[in-house]
Each structure stands twice: as C-alpha cells, then as structure tokens.
Amino acid sequence: MIGGPEQTILAVHVRGLDGMCVGCRVWWSRLTPYPCWQVDWATSRQARASVARFLESVR
C-alpha cells in the first residue's frame, strides 16, 4: 500500500490531454522561457493569415 507523500502526489497527478498534470507543466515551464520563439512565430503566422483573409474579403 502506498502511504504519505506518494499517495498525495498520485492523487493530484491527474493527466490532461497532453499527458502532463498541472505540476508537470509548472516544472517544465521553468525550463523553457515563455514566450518562446515558436509561440512568437506561430502567433505571427496566424495573425498574417487572418489579415490576409480579411483583406481578400474586402476587395
């Protein structure tokens, strides 16, 4: 039988869709600075695409 801290950790380690719990995400976010260059790149690409769609519909 599991007792003490092990039981507490396993009780709150509920995995999300990505397989990580909130504690795992917090730990990994300390290792990876945010916003990272990938997020910046993806956000700018998404913004460009939405502006292009808007301008195309205005013409």
BASE-203153 format. One line per 3 residues: number of its first residue (from 1); their letters; for each residue x negated, y, z of C-alpha. Coordinates in steps of 0.2 Angstrom, whole numbers, always signed. Layout:
BEGIN
NUM) A) X/Y/Z; ...
end
This chain:
BEGIN
1) MIG) +0/+0/+0; -6/+17/-4; -7/+30/+10
4) GPE) -11/+48/+14; -18/+59/+1; -17/+46/-13
7) QTI) +2/+45/-11; +3/+63/-11; -7/+65/-27
10) LAV) +3/+52/-36; +19/+59/-30; +16/+76/-38
13) HVR) +7/+69/-53; +22/+69/-65; +16/+69/-83
16) GLD) +23/+81/-95; +24/+78/-114; +6/+81/-116
19) GMC) +2/+68/-103; -5/+81/-90; +3/+87/-74
22) VGC) +3/+105/-68; -13/+101/-58; -22/+94/-73
25) RVW) -18/+109/-83; -24/+121/-70; -40/+112/-68
28) WSR) -43/+111/-87; -39/+130/-89; -53/+134/-78
31) LTP) -65/+125/-90; -58/+134/-106; -56/+153/-106
34) YPC) -40/+160/-111; -36/+166/-124; -47/+155/-134
37) WQV) -52/+159/-152; -40/+145/-158; -25/+153/-150
40) DWA) -30/+170/-157; -32/+163/-174; -15/+153/-174
43) TSR) -6/+169/-167; -13/+180/-181; -9/+167/-194
46) QAR) +9/+166/-188; +11/+185/-187; +4/+186/-205
49) ASV) +16/+173/-211; +31/+181/-203; +26/+199/-210
52) ARF) +24/+191/-227; +41/+183/-226; +49/+200/-221
55) LES) +41/+210/-235; +46/+197/-248; +64/+198/-242
58) VR) +64/+217/-243; +58/+218/-261
end
